[in-house]
Amino acid sequence: MFLGAAPGVGTTYAMLEEGGRLREEGRDVAIGAVETRGRPETAALLEGLEVVAPHILTDRGRRLEEIDLDAVVARRPEVVLVDELAHTNAPGSPHEKRWEDVETLLDAGIDVLSTLDIRHLESLTDVVRDITGVSQEETIPDQVVRGADEIELVDMTEEGIRRRLAAGNIYPAERIDAALANYFRPGNLGALRQLALSWTADHVDDALARYRAIQGIEDPWETKERLVVAIAGVAGGDAVIRRAARMAMRARADLLGVFVRPAQGITDETHATLSDQRDLLAQLGGRYHEVVGDDVGEALLAFGMAENATQLVVGAFRRPRLDEWLRGSPISKIIRDSGNIDVHVVSYDGARQRPRLPRGKRATIGWRRTLTAWVIALVGFPFLTWLLLHGLAGTPLHITLFIYLLAAVVVAAVGGKWPAVAAAVGGFVLANWYFTPPVRTWTIAHLEDLFSLFTFLVVSLVVGLLVGIATRKSAEAGRARAQAEALAATSAQGHPRFGSDPQGLVLRIKETFSLTGAAVLRRSPAGWESLAQAGDGDLSSPEDGTESIELTRDMVLVLRDGRLTADDRRVLRAFAAQTTQAIERVGLEREARAAETMAETERLRTALLRAVSHDLRTPLATIKASVTSLLETGVDWSAEQTRGFLATTLEETERLNRLVGRLLDASRVQAGAVPVFFRDIGVEEVVSAALAGVGSGRERVEFDIPENLPPVWTDPTLLERVVANLVENAITWSPPDAPVVVTAGEVGDRIDLRIVDRGPGIPPDQRDAIFQPFQRLGDSPSGEGVGLGLTVTKGFLEAMGNELEVEETSGGGTTMVIRLEMADRATNPRTPAPIRSAS
């Protein structure tokens, strides 16, 4: 499979080259279907390759050629070349799609070489439509392409593709300007290239992952350095990210940042600095990810293994040893279980808060604290009893109970209510058996002793229960804070990770509530239409989810595998309302962009019609009058009169040609399709050639250019047209008795070329407006032009990387200054890439 980002990158050319190479190796190669599109370089590669005669079909009076599947199977070559895999066959063919023909050939044991553009992949049609604004009717399932034994990306730069198009090597001449201004814009081509490169890289990663899975290889392979940095979202964590970025730069590694969220309940933005650290990671060239899990170390290692990471950077802040024992240290687990992943620990000042929002009846005190409390209760109370019996013998009962009460309070503070209850009961039993007369019996002889024991029991139980209630209230306060922060993040425009569009909000819902899938569906005549979707599986109807929330009469929010509390549902309602607003906002923005585009188009159309109706019709009327006079049979024109009519016709024809040329130049400038061919040349040579092409008024031009000026690095043809345009403009606006002066001089490390006129001048606040298309500051004295000369001039200079400045002429008038780069000081010599005609 030869995969390209856009038409014209050379997939057909590459396929034919590979076919020729295989034929030279002795393989039996035939061509089943190929489109040369009239390109001689592509057609030349067909020499020596057998072409199986196509199957001729007719559709609506048109003669169509399709691959003759039966003939190819009967011929049974080793390798067959089939161009345009996503092609739709003509009615009457064995299959509807050409890729189905290819599957038949593969089933027959014939190897196939084929071509495809990235825009035809079924999974990317929506993305391509959003990028280019063009919907693809011919698509192919991704699994068909991924099933290829080899996928070769045929790549070319954006400017290379546009140069091919401008040279007529992709589309006919009448389609070039429209293609340059629409589908083949530089931004579109750059996005399509990125899409093709990413898809191909994913295919390679998938193939590598499959191989490792088949071979049972769990350790990461260092095929490419991938560095994962743990983002803590706390003050001081910036230093860890910057350190990881420096390490990634030195190792030329991919930088991945990961933040671990708690696995249960609403996962809020735990720290205010997390957003800043996401932005910092993006500025340093990293990609941000989030994973869910309560065990931070385990989650980081799982992410690193999944991403085939080779290095893991984690931050460590200084903590008391007791806090480390109670809360645990994920770094120890990471180092112990990292395997082949290198672990770097970066020290910094900071402290990470614990997750504030528990799930349902999940324990609000960590298991380490609970275990510690049980140890104190089960070991500490027997030890206290032994100490009171042997070291502090004779201690009064009320003092003993106070000692037990102090121990029970410590247990309650550390472990909560259940260890506290156990400590209270244990203390009551031990005090009764060992210290209440008569000792070593369950009998209590004195009423005041009974009162003291039960007072101890009640106080111990109350303290334990109060600690449990306080812990639960703290968790509830954390939940309320998390809900408020989640709502605030949802309402904010342009969330750092999820954005404010429907797709981003649905992704946020899915990750916030720990769902496996979420989608917004809209009812249509054909069923349910997906507006935004995130998670595993396809949610194509409300029945596919476990819960659904009605957004509007025709829209629902569908959730899958959600275990939501009542508080969660209230917050989810706010998410749903924000999602509805986002969908409506996207629709309104789309309508506004369409209206703005139509208004701009209407403005340019009106200006163009005005130019055509006036400026183009004037020379045509003069030409028609002269030719009509010459064809008049009733008048005997003299030779001098005839010459005058012909001279007028020639002059007006040249004028019309200049106007049409400027319209075409302006369209190419507008589309950004100005091919540039650099070389060194003398300024005097360019100016002389430009003045030779100037029409009337050339005799009024004076130029003074030193012969010893160093050559400049530029495109001579474009610079010549720029100078001619500026000189003609200066002649138009200068008084008849005032000359136009062209001078040049060396200024620092550049050459300044100056065109000076003595016209009325241009006010400073209007100097930018003169470069807009169809703009003229009042009527020109001659009444010529459509207001495109300076637009074209500015566009040509920008294409060459030169500057044009407007200055006021001393004594009145305007001076146009062109900044040119010396050839021997060119910092970035640019030469055009050779244009090869291929599909």
N, C-alpha and C positions, 0 to 999 in steps of 0.2 A: 504494500500500500504506500503510495506517494501522496503525502498529505500537505496541503498548502493553506496559507492564511487567507488568501484572496485570489481571484482570477488574475492570471498573468505572472505568477511567481515562477512558473516553469515546471509544473508537475508532469505535463504531457511530454515535454522535452526530456526530463529526467527518466521517465518510463521508457521512452524510445532509446535513449542512450543505454540503459540497462539491458533492454532487449537486444541491442546490437552487441553488447559485451558478451551476453550469454551465447549468442549465435557464433561469435568468434571462438568461444570455448568449446564449440561442438554440440551445443544443445539444439534441439529441434524447436524453433521459435516461429510462431505465427501471430498475425494481428487479427483479432476478432472485431474490434471497433476502435477507431481513432478519429480525432478531430484536429486537423492541422490549422484550420481557420485561415487558410490562404497564406500562411507564413512560410517563406522559402526555407529558412533555417530548420524549421520543424519538419517540413516536407522532405528535406534532404536526408534526414535520418531514416526515412522509410526505405532507402535504397538497400537492397539485399535482404529485406524482410518480406516474407510471404504474407499477402493480405487475403484472407478468406473473403470471397465475394459476399457482400451484404444481402440481407433479405429486403426486397423492395416492397413497400406498402404505400397505400394512398389513403389520405384522410382529408376530407373536404376539398378535394381537388389538388392537394399538395402531395408531392412525391417525397417519401420519407425512407431513409436507410437505417435499418436496425441490424444488430448482430444476428447472423444465421446460426442459431444454436445447433440445429441438426447437422449442418455442414461442419461446424467446428468439432463436434463430438465424433463425427465420422472420420474427420481428418486426424484426430487424436494427436496433436503436437504435445511435446513435453511441457511447453510453456506457451500461454496465449496472453496477448496484451489486450486489455479491455479498458478503454478510456471512460471517464465520467461515471463512476460507480453509482451515483445517486440519480442517474438519468431515468426519466419516465418513458417507457416504451410506447410506441404508437399502438392504437387499437388494432387487434388482430395478431399481436405478438403472443408467444407462449406464456409469458409472464408480464405482469404490470410494471415491475421495476427491473432495472438492469442488474441490481445486486442479487436478485433471485436467479437470473441467468448465470451469474458467477457461481452461485451455490450448486447449480446443476453441473457446471464444468468441474468444480471441485469434487463433487460426488463421482464424476466419471474418471477421477484420477489425474486431472490436468491441473498443473500449477498455473496461477493467474497473477499477472501484474496489473494493477489498476491505480486510478487517481481519484482524489476527493478534495474538496474545499472544506475547511472547518465549519463553514456556515451551514452545511448540509447535515451535520450530526443532530439527531433528534433531540438530545438532551440540551443542546446549546441554541436551539432556534429562538427561544425567548430572549436569551442574552444577546444574540446577534441582532434581533429585531430592536431591542432597546438601544444598542450601540449605533446601528446604521439607519434605523427607521424603516427597514425593508423586511417584509415577511417572506420566508422561504417556503415555496410550495413543494419543492422536491427535498425530501428528508430520507435519512437512512438510520435504522436502529443502531445504537452505539455498540451493542454486542456483536453485530456483524463485523464492524471495523475492528473491535478489540480481539476478534477471533483470528485476525491476520497473524501469520508467522512473523512477519517483519513489518514495522511501520517506520518509514523514513520521512522526516520533516524536510520539505523543500522551502527554505527560508530566503527572504530578501527584505532589505530595508524599505521603510515607507517611501522614501524619496526615490529609491530604485524602481519601485512599482509605478509611482506617478510619472517618472521619466519614460518608462515603457508605454504607459498609457498616452502621454502627450505625444510620443513619437508615432502613435498609430499602430503599436504592436499588440494591442489587446482588443480594442473596439474600433469600429469604423470612425472616420473623421467626424461625421455628424453626431456621434454619441460621446465624443471626448469631453467637451466642455461640461455637459450635464453630469457625466460620471465623476469628473474631477470635483465638481461643486457639491456632490452628494455622497455617494457610496465611498468614493476614493479620497475623502478628506484625510489629511495626515492623522488627525486624532482617531478616526475610525480604523485606519490601517494599523496604527500602533496598538489599539485595543485588540484587534483581531489577531495580530502577531502574538501578543501576550497570551491570548486565549489558546492559540495553537501550541505555543511553547509549553504552557501549563498543562494542557491536555496530554501532550506527548510525554512530558515529564511524569505525570500521574500514571500513564500507561507503563512506563519503565519501572516506576516504584511498585506498581501492582504486580508486574511480572516478577520482580525481585522478591516481593513478599510471598507470592505463591510458591516460588522455588524454595524459600526458607521454610515455609510451612510444610511442603512435601518432604523436605529433607529433615524436618524436625529440628531446625536450627532456631534456638530461642535467643541466643546472645546477639547483640547488634553487630552488624558488619560496618566497618569504617570505609564504606565506598565513598562517602562524602562526610566531612566534618559537620556535625549538627550539635550545636550548643544550646542547652535548655537552661534558662535562669528562672528560679522560683521568685515570683513577685509576692511580697508579703503585704503590700498596701499600708505600710506604716512609715512614720517619719524616720528618715535615715536609710530607707530602702533604695533611694536613688543611687547611692554609692555602689550597691550591689549590681544594679542594672548597668551602670557605666563601666564597672570592672568587667562584667561579662561581655559588654560590647567591645571593649579593647581586646579581650581574649579572642573573640570571634573574628575581629579584624586581622589580628596577627595570624590566626589559623585559617583565614579565608573560609570561615564556616558560616552556615545558616544560623541565625539567632532566633530562638523561639522563647517567648516569655509565657509562663503559665501561672495562673492564680487558682488555688484550690478553695472551693466553696464547700460549706457543710452539706452533707448529703440529705438532710431532712428539713422539711418545712421551707419557708420562704428564705432564700439566700440573698440577703440584702447586700448593698454596697457597704462592706464591713468598715471601711476606712475612707475618710475623705480624700486621702492622698492617692488612692488607687487610680482615680481618673488621671491625675497628673503623671503617675508612673506609666500608665498606658500610653499617654502622649509621648513621654520620654522614650519609651521603647520604640514607638513608630519613628520618631525623629532619628534614632540611632540605627534604623534599618531592620528592626526586628518585627516579628509577627506575634500578636497577642492571642492567647488561648485561655479557656477556662475549663477546668475539670471539677467534678463533684466527688466529694469523699470526706469522711470524718477523719480518717487516718492520713495526715498530710504526707508523710513519708511514703506510704504505699501508693498514694495517688500520683505523686511525682515520679516514682519509679515506673509505674504502669504507663504513664504518658511518655516517659523517655524511651521505654522499650517499644511502644507503638510507633514512635516517630523515628526509630533507629538512631537515637541520639548517641553521641560518642562522649560528650562531656556534660556534666550537670553542676551548675553553680547555685549554691544555697547560702543564705545569710544567717549569721548566728549573732544574737545579742546577748549581752551579759545578764545572767539571771541567778538568783539565789539557788543554792543546791536544794533547799526544801521545795521551792517552787518547781524545779526541774523534776524532782521526785514525784510531786503531786500531779503535775500536768504532763509529764513525759517529754522526751526529746526526739523529734522526728529525724534529726540529723544522724543519731546513732543507728537507727533502722536503715536509713539511706546508705550509710557507709557499709553496714553489714551485708545488705542485700543487693548492692549495686552491680555486682558481677563485673562485666567488661566496661561499664560506664565509669569514666574518671570523674571523681567528685571533688569539687573545689568549695571550701568553706571560707566565706568572707565575713570577717567580724565587723559589726556596726553597732551604733547606739540606737535602741528602739525596743519596743515591746509590742507584741501582737496580742490583741484582745481575743478572747474566746468567742466562738459563735454564740450570738445572743438569742437565737430563736430556735428553741427545741421543737421537736415534732411530737404532737400528741402527748402521751404519757411517758415519753422518753426521759430517762434519769437526768435531773438537772445538776447533779454533782458527779464529777468524774469518778471512774471506777477506781482510780488510784487513791483518791481521798476516802472513798467508801472502804476500800481494803485497809487503809491505814487506821480508820476508826474501829473496824472490827478487830484488828490486831490489838489496839489499845484496850478495847473492852474485854477481849478473851485472855490477854496476857497481863495487862496492867492491873486489873482488879484482883486476880489471884496473888500477884506480886505485892500489892498494897496490903492484902490480908496477911500474907506471911510477914511483911515488915511490921505491921501493927501487933502481931502475936509475939514476935521474937525481939524486935528491936525497940518497939514502943509499947511494951507490955504495961497494962494498967491504964491505958488511955481511956478517958470517959467515953460513954456511948455517943454523946452529942458531938464530941470532937471527931470521933470515928465517922459519924454520918456526914459531917461537914467535909471530911477528906474524900469520902465516896462521892458526895455531891459535886465537889470540884472536878473529880475525874469524869463524872457523867457529863458535866457541862463541856469539858474538853472534847469528849467523844461526840457530843451533839454538834459542836461548832465545826468539827472536821468532817463528820460523815453524815449528818442529817438525822432524820427522825428514827429510822429503824435501828441503827446502831445505838442511838440514844435510849430507845425503849429497852433494848437488850441490856444496856449498862444499868439502867434504873432498876430493872427486875433483878439483875445479878447482884447489884449492891444491896438491894433489900434482902435477898436470900442470904448473902454472906454475913451481913450485919446481924440478922436474926439468929443464924446458926452459931456464929463464933463469939458475938459480943453482947447479946441480949440475955440477961439471966432468966431462967437457968440456961447456961451455954450448952451447945451441942444438942439441943432439943428445939422443936418448933413451938414450944410453949413460951408465952410471954407473961412474966409474973406481975409486972407493974403496968398500970394504965398509961403513965407518962411515957414509958418506953414504946408502947404501942402507938401512941400519938406521934412520937418522934419518927418512928419507922415509916408510918403512912405519910407523914409530912414530907419526909425525904423522897418517897416514891412519887407523890403527886408533883412535887417541884421538879424532879428529874424528868418526868414525863412531859410536863408543860414546857420546860426548856427545849426538849427535843422537838416537840410539835411546833413550837414557835420558830425554831431554826428552819424546819421544813417549810413552813408557810412563808418565811422570809425569802427562802431560796426560790420558791415557786413564784412569788410576787416579782422577784428580780427577773426571772425568765419572762414573765408576762410583760414587764416593762420593756425588756429587750425586744419582745415580739412587737409591741406597739411602736417602738422606735424604728424597727426594721420596716414595718408597714408604712410608716410616714416617709422613710427614705425611699422605699420602693415607689410610692406614689409620686414623690417629688422627682425621682429619676424618670418616671414614665411621662410626667407632664413637661419635663424639660425638652427643649428643642435640640436636636442634633446630639443625642447621647453618644459618648465616645466610642462605644462598641456597637450598640444596636441601632443608632440613628433614630429618626422620627418617622420613617416610612412604615407601611403595614408589614412588610416582610421582617423588618428589624424588630417591631413590637411583638409580632408572633414568636420570633425567636426568643425574645426576652421573656415572654410568658412561659414558653417551654422550659427555659433554663431556670427561671425564678421559682417555679412551682414543681421542679423536678419531674416533669412529664416526659413520656417517651415520644409524644407527638402532639402538635397543635396546628390548627388550620382555620382560616376564615373562608367560608363557602358562601356563594351567592346563587340564589335560585334563578334559573333561566329556562326558556321553553324546552331546551334539550336535556334538562336535569340540573345538576349542581355544578357550578363553575368555581374553581379554586382561585382565590385572589391572593392568598399568601399562605405558605405552609412551611413548617419546620419540624425536624425530627425524623424518626425511622418510619418506613411504610408510607402508604398512600392513603390519605383521608379524602375520599372522593364524595362522601355523603355523611350526614349526621350519624347514620347507623354504624359507620366504621369506627366511631369513637365510643368512649365509655360515658362521656358527659357532653352536653351541648348547652350553649347560652345564646339566646336570641339577641342579636345586635339591633337589627331593624326588621321590618316585615319580610325582607327578602334575603337577609344575611344572618348567618349563625357562626358562632365560635365553637369549634369542635375540639374536645380534649380527649387524650387517650392515656389510660393508666394513671389517673390522678387520684391521690388520696388527700382530699382537702378538708381542712377544718372550717368551722363557721367563719372565723376571722379571715382565713385564706380566701373564702368565697367573696367576702365583702371587698377585699383588695382586688380580687379578680374582676369584679364588676367595674372597678375604676379602670383597670387595664382594658377591658372590653370597650368602655366608652371612649378611651383614648384611641384605640384601634379604629373604631368607627369614624372618628374625626379625621384620623390619618388617611383612611380610604377616601373620604369625601374631599380632603385637601389635595390628594394626589390627582383626583379627577378634575378639580378646579384649576390646579396648576397646569395640567395637560391642556385644558381648554384655553387658558391664558396664553400659553406658549404658542398654541396654534393660531390664536387671534393676533398675537404679536408678529408671528411669521407672515401671516396673510397681510397685515398692515405694511410690513416692510416690503413684501413682494409687490403690493399695490403701488407703493411709493416709487419703487424703481421702475415698475411697468409704466406708470404715468410719465415719469421723467424720460424714459426711453421713447415712448410714443411721441412726446413733445419734441424730442430731438429728431426722430424720424420724420415727423410731419413738417418740421421747419428746416432744420439744418441739412437733412439729406435730400429733401425735395427741391431745395433751391438750386443746387448744381444740376440735378436731373432736369429741371425745367429749362435751364440754360442750354444744356446739351440737346434737349429735344428741339428747342427753338432753332439752334444752329443747323442741326441735321435736317429739320423740316425746310429751312430756307434753301439748303443745298439741293434738296429733292424737288424744289419748285421748278416745274418745266416751263412756266410762262415767263421766267425772268432769266436774262442772260447775264450771269454774274461774271465780273472780271476776275482775272487770276489773283489780283491783290485781295478782292473781296472774299474769294474762295479760301485763300490762305488765312484770312482773318477769322472766318467761320471755323476752320479746322484748328487754328490756334486756340480759339475760345473753347472748342470741344475738348482739346487736349488738356488745357488748364483746368477746366471744371472736372474732367475725369480724374486728374491727379488729386484735386481737392476732395472729390468723392472717395477716392481710394484711401486717402489719409484718414477721413472720417470713419470709414468702415474698419480700417486697420486699428484705429484707436478703440473702437467698440470691441473688437476681438481681443486686443491686448488687455483691455479692462476686464473682460470676462475671465481671462487666464489669471490676471492678478488677483481678482476676487476669489478664484478657486485655489490660489496658491500653487499654480502649475506653471512656473516660469523656469525652464531649464537653463542652467548657467554653466558656461564653459570658460574656465579661467586660463589666462596666459599673460605673460608680460608684454607690454606694448608702450610706446611713447605717447604722451598726452597730445603732442602736436599732430601726430598721425590720426588720432581719433577725432580731434576737432576739425581737421581738414576734411575728413570723410563726412562728418556730420554736416558741415556748412555746404558741401557739394549737394546734399539732398534737400536743403532748405529751398522753399519756393520763392515767391516774390519778396523783395526786401533784402535779399542776400547782400546786395551791394552796400547796405548800410551797416554791415557788421565789420568791426575792427577787432583783430585779435593780436595779442602780444604774449607769446609763449617762448621762454628761453629755450634754446636748442640743447643746452647742457642739463636739462632736467632729467633726473633718473627715471627709468621706466616704472610704470605702475602695474599692480597685479589685479586684473579685472577681466570681465567679459567684453571684448572690444565691440561686438555687435550691439549688445544691450546699452553700453555706455554711449555709443554713437547715437542711438535712438533717444537716449536721455538728453544729450546735448542738443540734438536737433529740436526736440520738443521745447526745451527751455529757451533756445534762441528764437524759435518761432513765436513763443509766448511774449518774449521781450520785444520783438519787432512789432507785434500787434499792439502793445500798450505804449510804446515809446512814440513821442511826437515825430512827424515826418522828417524834421530837420535835425533830430538828435540821433547820434549813432548808438549802436549796441556794442558793448565792449566785452570781449572774452579774454581773460587773463588767467595765468596759472603761476604758482610759486610754491617753493618748499617751505613748509611750516613744521618745524620739529622733525618727527619721523613720518610725516605724511605729505601729500601733495594736495593743495587746495585749488580747485578749478572754479573760477568765478565768472558768472554771466551777469552783466550790469546793464540796467536800462534806466531811462530817465522818465518813466511814466508817472502816474499819480501816486504810486506807492501802495502798500497794503498795511492797514492798521494792525497793531500787534495782537489785538483781541480777535482778529479774523484770519490770522495766518494758518491756523489749523484747519479752518473750514475750506480753504482753497484746494486741499488735497482730497476732499470728498467727491464721489462721482456725481456728475450732472450738476456741479456747483460752479456758478460764475458770479463774481462780485459786481453785479450790474452788467449791462451789455457791453461787449467788447467793441472797440471802435469800428472794426471791420464787420462785425456781426457774424463772424464765423465761429465754428467749433461747437461741441456739445458738452463742454465742461469735463472732458476726460483726460486731457493732455497731462495735467499735473498729477492726476490719480495714477496714470500709467507710469509716469516718471518716478513717483515715490515708490510704487510697487517694484519696479525694476531695481532701484537702488537697494531696497530692503532685501531683495532676493540675492543681491551680490554682497550684502553685508556692509554697504556704504551708507553714509549719512548725508542728508540734504537739509541745509539750514537757510532760513530766510532772514536777510539783513536789510536794513535801510541804507539806501545809497546816499552818500554825503552830497548835499545839494538837491535832494529829491529823487525819488525812484526806488527801485527794488533791486537787490543783489542776491542771486541764488548761488550758494556755495556748496560744492560737492567735495566731500572729504574722501580722498583716495589713498590706498595703501601702497607704499613702495614695494616693488617686486623683491628687492633684496632684504626687506624687513618683514615680509609676510609671516605672521605668527601661525597661521593655519592654512597653508597652501591647499586649495581645494581643486581636485581634478575630477571630471565626470567619470562615473563608472561606465564601462562598456555596456551597451544595451543589447541584450540577446533576445531575439524573438522566440518566445515559447509560451505555452499556455500555462 
